[in-house]
Amino acid sequence: MLPYDTPLSHISTIKKPVLSKLERLGILTVADMFAHFPHRYEDYSTIYPISSLSIDDKRTILGTIVSIDVERTWKKKMLLTEAIIEDASGRLRLIWFNQRFVAQTLKVGAVIRVSGKVTRDSQGLLMASPAFEQASRDATHTGRLIPVYPETAGLTSKFFRWQLATLFQKLTDIPDPVPEEILTRLHLPSLKQALAYIHFPKNEKQTLLARKRFAFDEMFFVQLKSLQVKALFETAQSNPIPFDENVLQNFLATLPFTLTDAQRKASLEILKDMSKTRPMNRLLNGDVGSGKTIVAALAAFIAAEQGFQAVILAPTEVLAKQHWSSLSSLFAHTEHQLALLTGSYRILDGETVTRPTLIKAIGAGIPEIVVGTHALLQDDVAFHNLALIVVDEQHRFGVAQRAKLQDASFGSKDGIKNKVPHFLTMTATPIPRTLTLAFFGNLDLSILDELPKHRKPIITKIVTTSAGRKKVSAFVESEIAKGRQAFIIFPLVEESLALKEVKAAVAEHKHLAETVFPHLAIGLLHGKMKPKEKEAVMHDFKEKKYDILVATAVVEVGIDIPNASVIIIEEAERFGLAQLHQFRGRVGRAEHQSYCFLFPHEETSAVNERLKVLEKTTSGFQIAEADLALRGPGAFFGTRQSGMPDIAMENLTNIKLIQIAREEAKLILSEDPKLIQHPRLKQALTKFEERIHFE
């Protein structure tokens, strides 16, 4: 018999080349194999008489092989196996291409089940490359609801179906992490039952019940972790950072703009949190262009005024450098020193220094405000008296980096014993209420849903004709004649096609420079450029050395070019609405009227309907709700990025499920906060944390 955590390398039927393919999918154990769920099912559960078949039917038939023939065709390049199957109602041809084993397996007189799609050629109806198995065997590939698995790395659905059926028979016990009383209360199947229902369902009802169970598991673990982190912050001690209203007003008076009401409200919420002995754990959720940086700057300023250090972390060098540049300008009238530490930059008080010099200065508390990337999370960096951590676009840090952020909050390298820094997370992706509840239940929430007063709403148009494109090109030229600038964005492609993407961007840049805008200066920015190269291009664009910047979507979107007034987004349907809204926010950052033109590659009513949301509203929160309804939560946290399986992602809009999971998590933690009495649950939660990390 087989334990559930058996490594696949111990399974004799799985050979070494296949093991390496499974490893690439993160499938290392029997448990991992069973966690690789089907993404859909083909219903082959009903057996039909051959005489009832029509073209394009997907059917299962049961009959006897009356003939089988193998021949080479097309100058012996292809092996063709043709069989005739017969039942009481008639006969049907079956054809397989280059599948030598078929003739070795099938014999005349064999009674088999066959499942596949009915097609037609000059000789009549047939099934090409159908699945088949002996009628005497249990249904695995035919005659049932057939699970279809994500087929990546050269692993077929047939492979998964066969292996899972074999392994399931040998399993000794499947330890269930969710306590039995919870499953009983919620009418959910045990883990073993749910696995049987999802991989070997007898009907659709079983698949739905299994999906409900696995969705509950994921939400339950998210809520358990969320509540544990919340409890950790509530029981931890921080240094209270009081703020003096007069000092704050004097600082605000030096700014070249007035805060919006939303910025004032969010700043006050954050500063009140920081004045408490319990560490702040807050999410600042802002719309594009709503001014998160100044809110973070005020928090950092107050920390520095009280003699503490503040750190601001960004996911990329480009964004870190931009934050450092903005803050240097904002703090020019103060005595506070700033530092920038990334893989490429080591700047202290405006001067470039060596890494050891900068790290020594940080350890001595000389720069009160430190801006950087994950380079700040390396082991040799220790602070003097760190009291505030601000993380921009936290979801864009890797899982290991996010775990390190959590450790940094509770670690000893902040220079203050037994105290935890205040923690502020920022995101420019407006997050719908359901996702806030699901993923950020441990965080207090501040929302920036108001744009600065001088900003004009960006006019957005969908352009679908070549005549329309020509008009837009002429319009771009007229805007540039007024002294403005423009962006042209190309869609992100899979990483494996990154080089093709670069070639496409280079080719498009050449086409635009030589054919469409030959008399204009056009810059190019793509994801394969080094940070210094990217920065040089953006610096030149900001300095108006380029009229147009052609950029791929892998490039940092947080760049601030107030003079840009037009953005064109090619193949717009390939982006989510939230992402398109982010791109649109690259323009309209000053007093000029700005424009966004969406060029869909495919024109369908569904595409147009979706893109029209952007024509109708400039509210990021309304767009986020529409994106969630149309595309699901993957639009905000891609499944791979979040570490959550598709089943859980699909259920993130199910508020009732999230609330039930939260109540169950509260109940169990109230009785057993450290899960000592629930070792299986504790172990499962630890594994869950390795895969997914939301703070």
C-alpha positions as CSV (number, residue, x, y, z in Angstrom):
1,M,0.0,0.0,0.0
2,L,1.0,3.6,-0.6
3,P,1.3,6.6,1.8
4,Y,-0.1,9.8,0.4
5,D,3.2,11.7,0.7
6,T,5.2,9.1,-1.3
7,P,7.7,10.7,-3.6
8,L,6.9,10.0,-7.3
9,S,10.5,8.9,-7.8
10,H,9.5,5.8,-5.7
11,I,6.7,4.9,-8.2
12,S,8.0,2.2,-10.6
13,T,5.5,3.1,-13.4
14,I,6.8,6.7,-13.6
15,K,10.1,6.8,-15.5
16,K,12.9,9.3,-15.1
17,P,12.1,11.5,-18.2
18,V,8.5,11.8,-17.1
19,L,9.7,12.7,-13.5
20,S,11.6,15.7,-14.7
21,K,8.5,16.9,-16.7
22,L,6.4,16.5,-13.6
23,E,9.0,18.3,-11.5
24,R,8.7,21.4,-13.8
25,L,5.0,21.5,-12.9
26,G,5.9,21.3,-9.2
27,I,4.5,17.7,-9.0
28,L,6.9,15.8,-6.7
29,T,4.7,13.5,-4.6
30,V,1.6,11.4,-4.9
31,A,-0.3,14.2,-3.0
32,D,0.9,16.7,-5.6
33,M,-0.3,14.4,-8.4
34,F,-3.8,14.3,-6.9
35,A,-3.7,18.1,-6.5
36,H,-3.3,18.5,-10.3
37,F,-7.0,18.9,-11.0
38,P,-8.9,18.6,-14.3
39,H,-9.8,21.9,-15.8
40,R,-12.8,20.5,-17.7
41,Y,-14.7,17.2,-18.4
42,E,-15.9,15.5,-21.6
43,D,-19.2,13.7,-21.1
44,Y,-18.8,10.3,-22.6
45,S,-20.9,8.5,-19.9
46,T,-23.7,7.5,-22.2
47,I,-23.2,4.6,-24.7
48,Y,-24.9,5.3,-28.1
49,P,-25.8,2.9,-30.9
50,I,-23.6,3.4,-34.0
51,S,-26.7,4.0,-36.2
52,S,-27.5,7.1,-34.2
53,L,-24.2,8.9,-34.8
54,S,-24.0,12.2,-36.8
55,I,-21.0,14.4,-37.8
56,D,-19.5,16.4,-34.9
57,D,-21.1,14.2,-32.2
58,K,-18.9,13.5,-29.2
59,R,-20.0,10.0,-28.3
60,T,-19.1,6.6,-26.7
61,I,-19.9,3.4,-28.5
62,L,-19.6,-0.2,-27.5
63,G,-18.9,-2.9,-30.1
64,T,-16.8,-5.7,-31.5
65,I,-13.7,-5.2,-33.7
66,V,-14.5,-7.1,-37.0
67,S,-11.3,-6.1,-38.9
68,I,-8.0,-4.2,-38.3
69,D,-5.5,-3.1,-40.9
70,V,-2.1,-1.3,-40.7
71,E,-0.5,0.5,-43.7
72,R,2.0,3.2,-44.5
73,T,0.7,6.2,-46.4
74,W,2.0,9.3,-48.2
75,K,5.3,7.8,-49.4
76,K,5.6,5.7,-46.1
77,K,5.8,8.8,-43.9
78,M,2.8,8.0,-41.8
79,L,1.5,4.8,-40.2
80,L,-2.2,4.4,-40.6
81,T,-4.2,2.0,-38.4
82,E,-7.8,1.4,-39.5
83,A,-10.4,-0.8,-37.7
84,I,-14.1,-1.5,-38.2
85,I,-16.2,-1.7,-35.1
86,E,-19.7,-3.3,-35.1
87,D,-22.7,-3.2,-32.8
88,A,-26.3,-4.5,-33.2
89,S,-27.2,-1.3,-35.2
90,G,-24.3,-0.9,-37.6
91,R,-20.6,-0.5,-38.3
92,L,-18.1,2.5,-38.0
93,R,-14.6,3.0,-39.2
94,L,-11.9,4.0,-36.6
95,I,-8.6,5.5,-37.7
96,W,-5.4,6.2,-35.7
97,F,-2.3,8.0,-37.1
98,N,1.3,7.0,-36.1
99,Q,0.0,4.9,-33.1
100,R,1.8,1.6,-33.6
101,F,0.5,0.2,-30.2
102,V,-3.1,0.3,-31.4
103,A,-2.7,-2.7,-33.8
104,Q,-0.7,-4.5,-31.1
105,T,-3.5,-3.9,-28.5
106,L,-6.6,-4.4,-30.6
107,K,-7.5,-7.9,-32.0
108,V,-10.4,-9.0,-34.2
109,G,-13.2,-10.2,-31.9
110,A,-12.2,-7.8,-29.0
111,V,-15.2,-6.0,-27.4
112,I,-14.2,-2.4,-26.7
113,R,-15.6,1.0,-25.6
114,V,-14.6,3.8,-27.9
115,S,-15.0,7.6,-27.1
116,G,-14.3,10.4,-29.6
117,K,-15.6,12.9,-32.1
118,V,-17.5,11.7,-35.2
119,T,-16.1,13.2,-38.5
120,R,-16.7,12.4,-42.2
121,D,-14.5,11.7,-45.2
122,S,-15.3,10.5,-48.8
123,Q,-16.0,7.0,-47.4
124,G,-18.5,8.1,-44.8
125,L,-18.6,8.7,-41.0
126,L,-15.6,7.7,-38.9
127,M,-13.8,8.5,-35.6
128,A,-10.2,9.7,-35.9
129,S,-7.8,8.9,-33.0
130,P,-10.5,8.0,-30.5
131,A,-9.8,6.8,-27.0
132,F,-10.6,3.1,-26.4
133,E,-10.4,0.4,-23.8
134,Q,-11.5,-3.2,-23.3
135,A,-15.2,-3.3,-22.3
136,S,-14.3,-5.6,-19.4
137,R,-12.1,-3.0,-17.8
138,D,-13.3,-0.2,-15.4
139,A,-13.8,3.0,-17.4
140,T,-10.8,5.3,-17.3
141,H,-10.5,7.0,-20.7
142,T,-14.0,6.1,-22.1
143,G,-17.6,5.6,-21.1
144,R,-17.7,8.2,-18.2
145,L,-17.2,11.8,-17.5
146,I,-13.6,12.1,-18.8
147,P,-11.4,14.5,-16.9
148,V,-9.3,16.7,-19.2
149,Y,-6.1,18.0,-17.4
150,P,-3.9,21.0,-18.1
151,E,-1.5,19.4,-20.6
152,T,1.8,21.1,-20.2
153,A,5.4,19.9,-20.4
154,G,4.4,17.1,-22.8
155,L,2.2,15.3,-20.2
156,T,-1.2,14.1,-21.6
157,S,-4.6,13.8,-20.0
158,K,-4.4,10.1,-20.7
159,F,-1.1,9.8,-18.7
160,F,-2.8,11.6,-15.7
161,R,-6.0,9.5,-15.9
162,W,-4.1,6.2,-16.0
163,Q,-1.6,7.1,-13.2
164,L,-4.2,8.5,-10.9
165,A,-6.5,5.5,-11.3
166,T,-3.7,3.2,-10.5
167,L,-2.4,5.2,-7.6
168,F,-5.9,5.7,-6.0
169,Q,-6.3,1.9,-5.7
170,K,-3.0,1.6,-3.8
171,L,-3.5,4.5,-1.3
172,T,-3.5,3.5,2.3
173,D,-5.0,6.6,3.9
174,I,-5.4,10.2,2.9
175,P,-4.9,12.4,6.0
176,D,-7.6,15.1,6.0
177,P,-6.4,18.4,7.4
178,V,-9.9,19.8,7.9
179,P,-11.6,18.6,11.1
180,E,-14.4,16.2,10.6
181,E,-16.9,18.3,12.6
182,I,-16.4,21.2,10.1
183,L,-17.0,18.9,7.1
184,T,-20.1,17.5,8.8
185,R,-21.4,21.0,9.6
186,L,-20.9,22.3,6.1
187,H,-22.0,19.0,4.3
188,L,-18.7,18.7,2.6
189,P,-17.0,15.4,1.5
190,S,-13.9,14.0,3.1
191,L,-10.6,14.6,1.3
192,K,-10.5,11.1,-0.1
193,Q,-14.1,11.3,-1.3
194,A,-13.5,14.7,-2.8
195,L,-10.5,13.4,-4.7
196,A,-12.5,10.5,-6.0
197,Y,-15.3,12.9,-7.1
198,I,-12.9,15.3,-8.9
199,H,-10.8,12.7,-10.7
200,F,-13.3,9.8,-11.2
201,P,-16.8,11.5,-11.1
202,K,-19.9,9.5,-11.9
203,N,-21.9,12.7,-12.6
204,E,-21.6,16.4,-12.6
205,K,-23.0,16.8,-9.1
206,Q,-20.0,15.0,-7.7
207,T,-17.6,17.3,-9.6
208,L,-19.4,20.4,-8.2
209,L,-19.3,19.0,-4.6
210,A,-15.5,18.3,-5.0
211,R,-14.9,21.8,-6.3
212,K,-16.8,23.2,-3.4
213,R,-14.7,21.3,-0.9
214,F,-11.4,22.3,-2.5
215,A,-12.5,26.0,-2.8
216,F,-13.4,25.9,0.9
217,D,-10.0,24.4,1.8
218,E,-8.1,27.3,0.1
219,M,-10.3,30.0,1.5
220,F,-10.1,28.4,5.0
221,F,-6.3,28.3,4.8
222,V,-6.2,32.0,3.6
223,Q,-8.4,33.0,6.5
224,L,-6.5,31.0,9.1
225,K,-3.3,32.6,8.0
226,S,-4.8,36.0,7.7
227,L,-6.3,35.8,11.2
228,Q,-3.0,34.5,12.6
229,V,-1.1,37.4,11.1
230,K,-3.7,39.8,12.5
231,A,-3.4,38.3,15.9
232,L,0.4,38.6,15.7
233,F,0.2,42.3,14.9
234,E,-2.4,42.8,17.7
235,T,-0.3,41.2,20.4
236,A,3.0,42.7,19.2
237,Q,4.4,46.0,20.5
238,S,5.6,48.9,18.3
239,N,7.2,52.2,19.0
240,P,4.4,54.8,19.0
241,I,5.2,57.6,16.6
242,P,3.2,60.7,17.7
243,F,2.6,63.4,15.1
244,D,2.6,67.2,15.8
245,E,-0.2,68.9,13.8
246,N,1.9,72.1,13.4
247,V,5.0,70.2,12.1
248,L,2.7,68.4,9.6
249,Q,1.1,71.7,8.4
250,N,4.4,73.4,8.0
251,F,5.6,70.4,5.8
252,L,2.4,70.5,3.7
253,A,2.9,74.2,3.1
254,T,6.1,73.5,1.3
255,L,4.4,71.2,-1.2
256,P,3.5,72.6,-4.7
257,F,0.0,71.2,-4.5
258,T,-2.9,70.7,-2.1
259,L,-3.9,67.3,-0.8
260,T,-7.2,65.8,-1.9
261,D,-9.8,65.0,0.7
262,A,-9.1,61.2,0.1
263,Q,-5.3,61.8,0.7
264,R,-6.1,63.8,3.9
265,K,-8.4,61.1,5.2
266,A,-5.9,58.2,4.4
267,S,-3.0,60.1,5.9
268,L,-4.9,60.7,9.1
269,E,-5.8,57.0,9.4
270,I,-2.2,56.0,8.9
271,L,-0.7,58.6,11.3
272,K,-3.3,57.7,14.0
273,D,-2.3,54.0,13.5
274,M,1.4,54.9,13.8
275,S,0.8,56.8,17.1
276,K,-0.3,53.6,18.8
277,T,1.7,50.9,20.6
278,R,0.1,48.2,18.5
279,P,1.9,48.0,15.1
280,M,0.0,49.3,12.1
281,N,-0.8,46.8,9.4
282,R,-2.7,48.8,6.7
283,L,-3.3,48.6,3.0
284,L,-3.4,51.8,1.0
285,N,-5.5,51.0,-2.1
286,G,-5.3,53.8,-4.6
287,D,-6.6,54.5,-8.0
288,V,-4.1,55.3,-10.8
289,G,-2.8,58.9,-10.3
290,S,-4.5,59.3,-6.9
291,G,-1.2,60.2,-5.2
292,K,-0.1,57.3,-3.0
293,T,3.5,58.5,-2.9
294,I,2.7,61.7,-1.0
295,V,0.7,59.7,1.6
296,A,3.6,57.4,2.1
297,A,6.0,60.4,2.2
298,L,4.0,62.0,5.0
299,A,4.2,58.8,7.1
300,A,8.0,58.5,6.4
301,F,8.4,62.2,7.3
302,I,6.6,61.9,10.7
303,A,8.7,58.8,11.5
304,A,11.9,60.7,10.6
305,E,10.8,63.8,12.6
306,Q,10.5,61.5,15.7
307,G,14.0,60.2,15.2
308,F,13.1,56.9,13.6
309,Q,14.0,55.3,10.3
310,A,11.5,54.5,7.6
311,V,12.1,52.2,4.6
312,I,10.1,52.2,1.3
313,L,10.4,49.1,-0.8
314,A,9.5,48.9,-4.5
315,P,9.4,45.7,-6.7
316,T,11.7,47.1,-9.4
317,E,14.7,49.4,-9.7
318,V,12.9,51.7,-12.0
319,L,10.1,52.3,-9.5
320,A,12.6,52.5,-6.5
321,K,14.6,55.2,-8.3
322,Q,11.4,57.1,-9.2
323,H,10.3,57.0,-5.5
324,W,13.7,58.1,-4.3
325,S,13.7,61.0,-6.9
326,S,10.1,62.1,-5.8
327,L,10.9,61.9,-2.1
328,S,14.3,63.8,-2.6
329,S,12.3,66.6,-4.1
330,L,9.6,66.5,-1.4
331,F,12.2,66.5,1.4
332,A,14.5,69.1,-0.1
333,H,13.3,71.7,2.5
334,T,13.9,69.3,5.5
335,E,17.1,68.2,7.2
336,H,16.4,64.5,6.7
337,Q,18.8,62.3,4.7
338,L,17.7,59.8,2.1
339,A,19.3,56.7,0.8
340,L,18.7,54.5,-2.3
341,L,19.8,50.9,-2.3
342,T,19.1,48.6,-5.3
343,G,21.2,46.1,-7.3
344,S,22.6,49.0,-9.4
345,Y,22.3,52.1,-7.2
346,R,23.9,53.0,-3.8
347,I,23.1,56.7,-3.1
348,L,23.4,58.5,0.2
349,D,22.3,62.1,0.5
350,G,22.5,62.5,-3.2
351,E,26.0,61.0,-3.6
352,T,27.0,57.6,-5.0
353,V,28.8,55.5,-2.5
354,T,30.0,51.9,-2.1
355,R,27.6,49.3,-0.8
356,P,29.6,48.7,2.4
357,T,29.6,52.5,3.1
358,L,25.8,52.7,2.6
359,I,25.1,49.6,4.7
360,K,27.3,51.0,7.5
361,A,25.4,54.3,7.3
362,I,22.0,52.6,7.4
363,G,23.2,50.5,10.4
364,A,24.2,53.8,12.1
365,G,20.8,55.4,11.5
366,I,22.3,58.2,9.3
367,P,19.7,58.1,6.4
368,E,16.3,58.3,8.2
369,I,14.5,57.4,5.0
370,V,15.8,54.4,2.9
371,V,14.3,53.6,-0.5
372,G,15.2,50.3,-2.3
373,T,14.3,47.0,-3.9
374,H,14.6,43.5,-2.5
375,A,18.3,44.3,-2.2
376,L,17.3,45.8,1.1
377,L,16.2,42.4,2.3
378,Q,19.6,40.8,2.0
379,D,21.2,39.4,5.2
380,D,24.0,42.1,5.4
381,V,21.4,45.0,5.8
382,A,20.6,45.9,9.4
383,F,18.9,49.1,10.5
384,H,19.5,51.4,13.5
385,N,15.9,52.1,14.6
386,L,13.5,51.1,11.9
387,A,9.9,52.0,12.9
388,L,8.0,52.1,9.5
389,I,8.1,49.7,6.5
390,V,6.2,50.8,3.4
391,V,5.9,48.3,0.6
392,D,4.7,49.4,-2.9
393,E,2.9,46.9,-5.1
394,Q,3.6,44.1,-2.6
395,H,1.9,41.4,-4.8
396,R,4.7,42.0,-7.4
397,F,7.4,40.7,-5.0
398,G,8.1,37.0,-5.3
399,V,6.8,34.6,-2.7
400,A,10.2,34.2,-1.0
401,Q,10.6,38.0,-0.9
402,R,7.1,38.5,0.6
403,A,8.0,35.9,3.3
404,K,11.2,37.9,4.0
405,L,9.1,41.1,4.3
406,Q,7.0,39.4,6.9
407,D,10.2,38.3,8.7
408,A,11.6,41.8,8.4
409,S,8.6,43.1,10.3
410,F,9.1,40.7,13.1
411,G,12.9,40.3,12.8
412,S,15.7,41.6,14.9
413,K,17.4,43.7,12.2
414,D,15.3,46.8,12.8
415,G,17.7,47.8,15.6
416,I,14.9,48.0,18.2
417,K,14.5,45.0,20.5
418,N,11.1,43.6,21.2
419,K,9.4,46.1,19.0
420,V,7.8,45.6,15.6
421,P,7.9,48.3,12.8
422,H,4.6,49.7,11.6
423,F,3.7,48.2,8.2
424,L,2.0,49.9,5.3
425,T,1.3,48.1,2.0
426,M,0.4,50.2,-1.1
427,T,-1.2,49.1,-4.4
428,A,-2.3,51.1,-7.5
429,T,-4.6,48.2,-8.6
430,P,-8.0,49.1,-7.2
431,I,-9.2,45.9,-5.5
432,P,-12.8,45.0,-5.4
433,R,-14.5,44.4,-2.0
434,T,-14.7,40.7,-2.3
435,L,-11.0,40.3,-3.0
436,T,-10.2,42.7,-0.1
437,L,-12.2,40.4,2.2
438,A,-10.6,37.2,0.8
439,F,-6.9,38.2,0.7
440,F,-6.5,41.2,2.9
441,G,-8.8,40.4,5.8
442,N,-5.8,40.9,8.2
443,L,-5.2,44.5,7.0
444,D,-6.9,47.7,7.8
445,L,-7.9,49.5,4.6
446,S,-7.4,53.1,3.4
447,I,-8.8,54.0,0.0
448,L,-7.7,56.8,-2.5
449,D,-10.6,57.1,-4.9
450,E,-10.2,60.8,-5.8
451,L,-7.9,62.4,-8.4
452,P,-6.1,65.7,-7.8
453,K,-8.3,68.7,-8.7
454,H,-6.3,69.9,-11.8
455,R,-6.5,66.4,-13.5
456,K,-8.9,66.2,-16.4
457,P,-10.7,62.8,-17.1
458,I,-8.9,60.9,-19.9
459,I,-10.9,60.6,-23.1
460,T,-10.9,57.0,-24.2
461,K,-11.9,55.6,-27.6
462,I,-11.9,52.2,-29.2
463,V,-10.6,52.3,-32.8
464,T,-11.4,49.3,-35.1
465,T,-10.8,50.6,-38.6
466,S,-7.7,51.5,-40.7
467,A,-9.3,54.9,-41.4
468,G,-9.7,55.4,-37.7
469,R,-6.0,54.5,-37.1
470,K,-4.9,57.0,-39.7
471,K,-7.0,59.7,-37.9
472,V,-5.3,58.8,-34.6
473,S,-1.8,59.0,-36.2
474,A,-2.7,62.5,-37.5
475,F,-4.1,63.4,-34.1
476,V,-0.8,62.2,-32.4
477,E,1.1,64.5,-34.8
478,S,-1.1,67.5,-33.9
479,E,-0.6,66.8,-30.1
480,I,3.2,66.6,-30.6
481,A,3.1,69.8,-32.6
482,K,1.6,71.4,-29.5
483,G,4.6,70.2,-27.5
484,R,3.0,67.0,-26.1
485,Q,4.3,63.4,-26.2
486,A,2.8,59.9,-26.8
487,F,3.1,56.3,-25.7
488,I,2.5,53.3,-27.9
489,I,2.1,50.0,-25.8
490,F,2.4,46.5,-27.1
491,P,0.9,43.4,-25.4
492,L,2.8,41.2,-22.9
493,V,3.5,37.7,-24.2
494,E,4.4,34.5,-22.4
495,E,8.0,34.5,-21.0
496,S,9.0,31.7,-23.4
497,L,8.2,34.1,-26.2
498,A,10.0,37.0,-24.7
499,L,12.6,37.2,-27.5
500,K,9.9,37.1,-30.1
501,E,8.2,40.0,-28.2
502,V,11.5,42.0,-28.3
503,K,11.9,41.3,-32.1
504,A,8.2,42.4,-32.6
505,A,8.8,45.6,-30.6
506,V,12.0,46.3,-32.5
507,A,10.3,45.7,-35.9
508,E,7.3,47.9,-34.9
509,H,9.6,50.6,-33.7
510,K,11.4,50.5,-37.1
511,H,8.0,50.6,-39.0
512,L,6.7,53.6,-37.0
513,A,10.0,55.5,-37.3
514,E,10.4,54.9,-41.0
515,T,6.8,54.8,-42.3
516,V,4.2,56.3,-39.9
517,F,6.2,59.0,-38.1
518,P,9.4,59.4,-40.1
519,H,10.0,63.0,-39.0
520,L,9.5,62.3,-35.3
521,A,11.9,61.0,-32.6
522,I,10.8,57.6,-31.4
523,G,12.3,55.7,-28.4
524,L,12.0,52.0,-27.6
525,L,11.6,50.3,-24.3
526,H,11.3,46.5,-23.7
527,G,11.7,44.0,-20.9
528,K,15.0,42.6,-22.0
529,M,16.8,45.9,-21.6
530,K,19.0,46.4,-18.5
531,P,17.7,48.7,-15.7
532,K,20.3,51.4,-16.6
533,E,19.3,51.2,-20.3
534,K,15.6,51.5,-19.4
535,E,16.3,54.4,-17.1
536,A,18.3,56.2,-19.9
537,V,15.4,55.8,-22.3
538,M,12.9,57.1,-19.8
539,H,15.1,60.0,-18.8
540,D,15.5,61.0,-22.4
541,F,11.7,60.7,-22.9
542,K,11.1,62.9,-19.8
543,E,13.6,65.4,-21.2
544,K,11.6,65.5,-24.5
545,K,14.4,63.9,-26.6
546,Y,11.7,61.5,-27.9
547,D,8.3,62.5,-29.1
548,I,6.9,58.9,-28.9
549,L,7.9,56.0,-26.7
550,V,7.2,52.5,-28.0
551,A,7.0,50.1,-25.0
552,T,6.1,46.5,-24.3
553,A,3.9,45.7,-21.3
554,V,6.7,44.0,-19.4
555,V,8.2,47.5,-18.8
556,E,7.5,49.2,-15.5
557,V,4.1,51.0,-15.7
558,G,4.7,53.4,-12.8
559,I,6.7,55.9,-14.8
560,D,5.6,59.6,-14.5
561,I,5.8,61.7,-17.7
562,P,3.5,64.7,-17.0
563,N,4.0,66.0,-20.6
564,A,2.6,62.8,-22.3
565,S,-1.0,63.3,-23.4
566,V,-1.7,60.4,-25.8
567,I,-1.4,56.6,-25.2
568,I,-2.2,54.0,-27.9
569,I,-2.6,50.4,-26.7
570,E,-2.2,47.8,-29.4
571,E,-4.2,44.5,-29.2
572,A,-6.0,45.9,-26.3
573,E,-8.3,42.8,-25.9
574,R,-5.2,40.9,-24.6
575,F,-5.2,42.9,-21.4
576,G,-7.5,42.9,-18.4
577,L,-9.5,46.0,-17.8
578,A,-7.6,46.7,-14.6
579,Q,-4.3,46.5,-16.5
580,L,-5.6,48.7,-19.3
581,H,-6.6,51.3,-16.7
582,Q,-3.1,51.1,-15.3
583,F,-1.6,51.9,-18.8
584,R,-4.2,54.7,-19.3
585,G,-2.9,56.2,-16.1
586,R,0.5,56.9,-17.8
587,V,-1.1,60.0,-19.4
588,G,-3.3,62.7,-17.9
589,R,-0.8,63.4,-15.1
590,A,-0.7,67.1,-15.6
591,E,-3.2,69.8,-16.6
592,H,-3.3,68.8,-20.3
593,Q,-6.3,67.1,-21.7
594,S,-5.2,63.5,-22.4
595,Y,-6.4,60.7,-24.6
596,C,-6.3,56.9,-24.7
597,F,-6.9,54.9,-27.9
598,L,-7.6,51.2,-27.8
599,F,-6.7,49.2,-30.9
600,P,-8.2,45.7,-30.6
601,H,-6.6,43.1,-32.9
602,E,-9.8,41.0,-32.9
603,E,-13.1,42.7,-33.2
604,T,-16.0,40.8,-31.7
605,S,-19.1,42.0,-29.8
606,A,-17.6,40.4,-26.5
607,V,-14.3,42.3,-27.0
608,N,-16.0,45.6,-27.8
609,E,-18.5,45.2,-24.9
610,R,-15.6,44.6,-22.4
611,L,-13.5,47.5,-23.7
612,K,-16.5,49.9,-23.7
613,V,-16.3,49.8,-19.9
614,L,-13.1,52.0,-20.3
615,E,-14.9,54.4,-22.6
616,K,-17.7,54.8,-20.0
617,T,-15.8,55.3,-16.8
618,T,-12.4,56.5,-15.5
619,S,-13.0,55.1,-11.9
620,G,-10.5,52.3,-11.2
621,F,-12.8,50.8,-8.6
622,Q,-15.8,50.5,-11.0
623,I,-13.4,49.1,-13.7
624,A,-12.0,46.6,-11.1
625,E,-15.5,45.3,-10.3
626,A,-16.3,44.9,-14.0
627,D,-13.0,43.1,-14.6
628,L,-13.8,40.8,-11.7
629,A,-17.2,40.0,-13.1
630,L,-15.9,39.5,-16.7
631,R,-12.6,37.7,-16.2
632,G,-12.5,36.5,-12.6
633,P,-9.8,37.1,-9.9
634,G,-7.0,36.0,-12.2
635,A,-7.2,39.5,-13.7
636,F,-5.8,40.8,-10.4
637,F,-3.5,38.0,-9.2
638,G,-2.6,35.6,-12.0
639,T,-3.1,32.0,-10.7
640,R,0.6,31.2,-11.0
641,Q,1.5,34.5,-9.2
642,S,-0.9,33.8,-6.4
643,G,0.0,30.2,-6.0
644,M,-3.7,29.3,-5.8
645,P,-5.3,26.7,-8.0
646,D,-8.0,27.6,-10.6
647,I,-10.8,26.2,-8.4
648,A,-10.0,28.6,-5.6
649,M,-9.5,31.5,-8.0
650,E,-13.0,30.9,-9.5
651,N,-14.6,31.1,-6.0
652,L,-13.0,34.3,-4.9
653,T,-16.1,36.2,-5.8
654,N,-18.2,33.9,-3.6
655,I,-18.6,36.2,-0.6
656,K,-20.7,33.6,1.3
657,L,-18.0,31.0,1.0
658,I,-15.3,33.5,2.1
659,Q,-17.4,34.5,5.1
660,I,-18.2,30.9,6.1
661,A,-14.4,30.0,5.8
662,R,-13.6,33.1,8.0
663,E,-16.1,32.1,10.7
664,E,-14.8,28.6,10.8
665,A,-11.2,29.9,11.0
666,K,-12.2,32.2,13.9
667,L,-13.9,29.4,15.7
668,I,-11.0,27.0,15.5
669,L,-8.3,29.7,16.4
670,S,-10.4,30.9,19.4
671,E,-10.1,27.4,20.9
672,D,-6.6,26.5,19.6
673,P,-4.7,29.6,18.5
674,K,-1.5,27.7,17.6
675,L,-3.3,24.6,16.2
676,I,-1.5,22.3,18.7
677,Q,-4.6,20.1,18.9
678,H,-4.9,20.0,15.1
679,P,-1.5,18.8,13.9
680,R,-2.7,17.8,10.4
681,L,-4.2,21.2,9.9
682,K,-1.1,22.9,11.2
683,Q,1.1,20.9,8.8
684,A,-1.2,21.7,5.8
685,L,-1.2,25.4,6.7
686,T,2.6,25.3,6.7
687,K,2.7,23.8,3.3
688,F,0.1,26.3,2.1
689,E,2.3,29.2,3.3
690,E,5.2,27.8,1.2
691,R,2.9,28.0,-1.9
692,I,1.1,31.3,-1.3
693,H,1.9,34.3,0.9
694,F,-0.5,37.1,1.4
695,E,0.2,39.6,4.1
